[in-house]
């Protein structure tokens, strides 16, 4: 039984992975980052700081994602594109071991290693690497 905590921004990709795992015989339980649908403003987030002020915006809830997967008794969990920091909370509160399948990095299409591979080329002017 595999659990997947995923970012709603990657819901299509998470659905594909879930389908592939099911085809291989795994039972998959997935939980979106916005689970619980708690409004950002309810916890003191100012309206003017919302991405789209005067709209309803839910905050992410990685601890609830972990708790829901714990309740489902998953045996292995997948972290799928959770924000930095949110992923750490997800790892901490999951009872089953966690592996990361996708790291969120919108700049490189969720492939943060691309910046490393391009550090001496394309990103040379954007990245300063000090050699001490």
C-alpha positions in Angstrom: 0.0 0.0 0.0 1.6 3.2 -1.2 0.7 6.7 -0.1 1.3 9.8 -2.2 1.4 13.3 -0.8 1.2 15.6 -3.8 1.1 19.3 -4.8 -2.1 20.3 -6.5 0.0 22.0 -9.1 1.2 18.6 -10.2 -2.2 16.8 -9.9 -2.1 15.6 -13.5 1.4 14.1 -13.1 0.4 12.5 -9.8 -2.6 10.9 -11.5 -0.3 9.4 -14.1 2.1 8.0 -11.5 -0.8 6.7 -9.5 -2.2 4.9 -12.6 1.2 3.4 -13.4 1.6 2.1 -9.8 -1.9 0.6 -9.8 -1.2 -1.2 -13.1 1.8 -2.8 -11.4 -0.5 -4.1 -8.6 0.0 -1.5 -5.9 -2.8 0.0 -3.9 -2.4 3.8 -4.0 -3.8 6.3 -1.6 -3.1 9.9 -2.5 -3.7 13.2 -0.6 -3.5 16.7 -2.1 -1.5 19.5 -0.4 -4.7 21.6 0.1 -6.4 18.9 2.2 -8.7 20.4 4.8 -9.3 23.5 2.7 -8.3 25.9 5.5 -8.4 29.5 4.2 -5.0 31.3 4.5 -6.8 34.3 6.0 -8.1 32.1 8.9 -4.6 31.7 10.2 -3.7 35.4 10.0 -2.5 35.6 6.4 -3.3 39.1 5.2 -5.7 39.4 2.3 -3.3 41.6 0.3 -0.7 38.9 0.4 -2.9 36.3 -1.3 -2.0 35.3 -4.9 -5.5 36.5 -6.0 -6.8 38.9 -3.3 -10.6 38.7 -2.7 -10.7 35.1 -3.7 -10.7 31.9 -1.6 -7.2 30.5 -1.1 -6.5 27.3 0.9 -3.2 26.9 2.6 -1.2 23.7 2.2 -1.4 21.2 5.0 1.5 18.7 4.8 1.0 17.5 8.4 -2.6 16.6 7.6 -1.4 14.8 4.4 0.9 12.7 6.5 -1.8 12.0 9.2 -4.3 10.9 6.5 -1.8 8.5 5.0 -1.0 7.2 8.5 -4.7 6.5 9.1 -4.7 4.6 5.8 -1.8 2.4 7.1 0.4 3.0 4.0 3.6 1.1 3.9 5.6 3.5 1.8 4.9 7.1 1.0 5.9 9.2 -2.0 6.6 12.9 -1.7 5.4 14.4 -5.0 6.3 18.0 -5.6 5.7 19.4 -2.2 7.1 22.8 -1.4 10.5 23.0 0.4 9.7 23.0 4.1 6.3 21.4 3.5 8.2 18.3 2.4 10.2 18.3 5.6 7.0 18.4 7.7 5.5 15.6 5.5 8.6 13.4 6.2 8.5 14.2 9.9 4.9 13.2 10.4 4.6 10.2 8.2 4.9 6.9 10.0 5.9 4.9 6.9 9.2 5.6 5.1 9.1 8.4 2.6 10.8 8.7 -0.8 10.8 11.7 -3.0 9.8 11.2 -6.6 9.4 14.8 -7.8 11.1 17.8 -6.3 9.2 21.1 -6.8 11.3 23.5 -9.0 9.1 25.4 -11.4 12.2 27.2 -13.0 13.7 23.9 -14.3 10.5 21.9 -14.9 10.8 20.1 -11.6 14.4 19.0 -12.4 16.6 20.9 -10.0 19.6 19.0 -11.1 19.4 20.8 -14.5 20.7 24.0 -12.7 23.7 22.0 -11.5 24.4 20.5 -15.0 24.1 24.0 -16.5 26.1 25.8 -13.8 29.2 26.1 -16.1 27.2 26.9 -19.2 23.7 28.4 -19.5 23.4 29.4 -15.8 27.1 30.7 -15.6 26.0 34.3 -15.5 23.2 33.6 -13.0 25.0 31.5 -10.5 28.1 32.6 -8.6 30.1 29.7 -7.2 32.8 30.8 -4.9 35.9 28.6 -4.7 37.4 28.9 -1.2 
